[in-house]
Amino acid sequence: MTQPVLTVDQQIHRDGPVVLRVVGELDHHTAPRLTEALDGVPSSATRGLVIDLSGLTYCDSTGITVLVTTYHRAGAVGCPLVLSGLGDDLTRVFHTIGLDQVFTLRPTTDAAVAALRA
């Protein structure tokens, strides 16, 4: 059995927010990689943070916990957070457990950045 793979790339969107693009499987094996990337987001990301999940192929409860923790940490420092590109399965999970009422969800990174400007 192969180990799950997760990559996280950080860039600054032309309109200012930090964008983290998450690709692969987000589970208890790979969640520390996302946590490390989130810890590396500049504290000056006052224009917001977009986590692009369009490349996510799997997410378990550990991954969701990382996202919820990020939501709380971002809120504590006044950094708006938007999740983009959730697949159908993850969207369904978010709706089922009520996280669609907590997070701002947008279909694309550009839509997420626009939500931060609104």
NORURKA-V597922 format. One record per residue. N is the residue number from 1. RES is the residue in one letter. SS is DSSP state (H for helix, E for strand, C for the rest). OMEGA is omega in whole degrees, -180 to 180 (999 if undefined). D_CENTER is the distance of its C-alpha to the mean C-alpha in Angstrom with 2 decimals. Layout:
N,RES,SS,OMEGA,D_CENTER
N,RES,SS,OMEGA,D_CENTER
This chain:
1,M,C,-179,27.11
2,T,C,178,24.50
3,Q,C,176,21.58
4,P,C,-179,18.07
5,V,C,176,16.48
6,L,E,172,12.99
7,T,E,178,12.52
8,V,E,178,10.04
9,D,E,180,11.46
10,Q,E,173,11.28
11,Q,E,175,13.24
12,I,E,178,14.45
13,H,C,-178,14.66
14,R,C,178,18.34
15,D,C,172,17.88
16,G,C,-176,16.48
17,P,C,172,12.76
18,V,E,178,10.86
19,V,E,173,8.65
20,L,E,177,6.85
21,R,E,-176,7.78
22,V,E,-177,7.37
23,V,E,176,10.76
24,G,E,-177,12.85
25,E,E,179,13.04
26,L,E,-178,10.81
27,D,C,-175,13.65
28,H,C,177,15.87
29,H,C,-171,17.07
30,T,C,-178,13.97
31,A,H,178,11.69
32,P,H,178,13.64
33,R,H,178,12.62
34,L,H,178,8.90
35,T,H,178,10.44
36,E,H,178,12.87
37,A,H,179,10.69
38,L,H,177,9.03
39,D,H,-180,12.71
40,G,C,178,13.69
41,V,C,-178,11.98
42,P,C,179,15.18
43,S,C,178,16.17
44,S,C,-178,17.52
45,A,C,-178,14.25
46,T,C,177,15.95
47,R,C,173,15.26
48,G,C,180,11.65
49,L,E,175,8.17
50,V,E,173,6.23
51,I,E,-178,3.02
52,D,E,-177,5.61
53,L,E,-177,6.08
54,S,E,179,9.74
55,G,E,-179,11.04
56,L,E,180,10.09
57,T,E,-179,13.57
58,Y,E,175,13.34
59,C,E,177,11.45
60,D,C,-176,13.78
61,S,H,177,14.07
62,T,H,178,13.23
63,G,H,178,9.71
64,I,H,177,9.48
65,T,H,177,11.23
66,V,H,180,8.88
67,L,H,178,6.15
68,V,H,177,9.39
69,T,H,178,10.73
70,T,H,178,8.12
71,Y,H,-179,8.94
72,H,H,-180,12.52
73,R,H,179,12.60
74,A,H,179,11.27
75,G,H,-179,13.81
76,A,H,180,16.44
77,V,C,177,16.50
78,G,C,180,16.24
79,C,C,178,13.04
80,P,C,-176,11.71
81,L,E,176,8.02
82,V,E,174,7.14
83,L,E,179,4.95
84,S,E,171,7.19
85,G,C,178,9.28
86,L,C,176,9.23
87,G,C,-178,12.52
88,D,H,-178,15.45
89,D,H,-179,15.41
90,L,H,176,11.95
91,T,H,179,12.79
92,R,H,178,16.07
93,V,H,180,14.82
94,F,H,178,12.78
95,H,H,-177,16.05
96,T,H,-176,18.24
97,I,H,173,16.91
98,G,C,-180,16.43
99,L,H,174,12.73
100,D,H,176,13.16
101,Q,H,-178,15.41
102,V,C,-177,13.04
103,F,C,166,9.85
104,T,E,-178,10.46
105,L,E,177,9.72
106,R,E,-175,11.07
107,P,C,-177,12.37
108,T,C,177,11.97
109,T,H,179,10.67
110,D,H,177,14.13
111,A,H,178,14.04
112,A,H,178,10.91
113,V,H,178,12.89
114,A,H,178,15.94
115,A,H,178,14.56
116,L,H,180,14.07
117,R,H,-175,17.67
118,A,C,999,19.08
